[in-house]
Amino acid sequence: MEFNICKIVTSRENYIEFLQEKDMRRIGQPQIYISRKLVSDQEVVAQITTDFFFKTDSEEVEIEWINYWGAFFGDGSNRTKTVESTFGMIIIQLDDILYAVSLGRAHSYASSLSDMDFGFDIAEVIHDEDSIEVKAAKFFKQSKNKSLTQYNRNSFVTSEIGESHEFLISNITLDAKYSNFLLYKYDDKMKFGSSVKFEASAYQARGYFRDCT
């Protein structure tokens, strides 16, 4: 299961209102934790508030291949199928900073109110230069001057201005002072762009807050 994390640029209250306008409904109750971490022998304390929202949508769509061949064999029926989509959103407020973990097809509900430089800002701090698998960069809404190149192992491609495939895939490396963080032991690739994506199947939900009291 892949997590997709965005940094949200509005308040928790406004973002919850935005999700509710999209017909997303709260699941369970807000969870509040006090996180205590040692960093360079200093205790860093932060309050974490989390919320979970969810919805399902369904629509009837044409089954093109059966209608195509049915017509050939003299059957003019228009056959459809019901397609159900699920949308989930985990909201995480860390002190006064808001993040969203989009699940299912809810990414657009996060990206529309997100800091579009967030993923690359994180990558600049934690990516491992020696393990880069794919790297692409561009001008994004003319807000950052990035080199217009893409590297995929040993291949080289020139990217065009205006393309939306800005990303970096690599392992991460953290300073030893963060050794008591769950992320310190993460050894899979991460994907960085407007958001940060990582594989989370190996962790239980409560594991992310295992050091909170």
Secondary structure, 3 states (H helix, E strand, C coil): CEEEEEEECCCHHHHHHHHHHCCCEECCCCEEEEEEEEECCEEEEEEEEEEEEEEEEEEEEECHHHHHHHHHCCCCCCCEEEEEEEEEEEEEEECCEEEEEEEECCHHHHHCCECCCHHHHHHHHHECHHHCCEEECCCCCCCCCCCCEEEECCEEEECCCCCCCCEEEECECCCHHHCCCHHHHCCCCEEECCCEEEECCCCCHHHHHCCEC
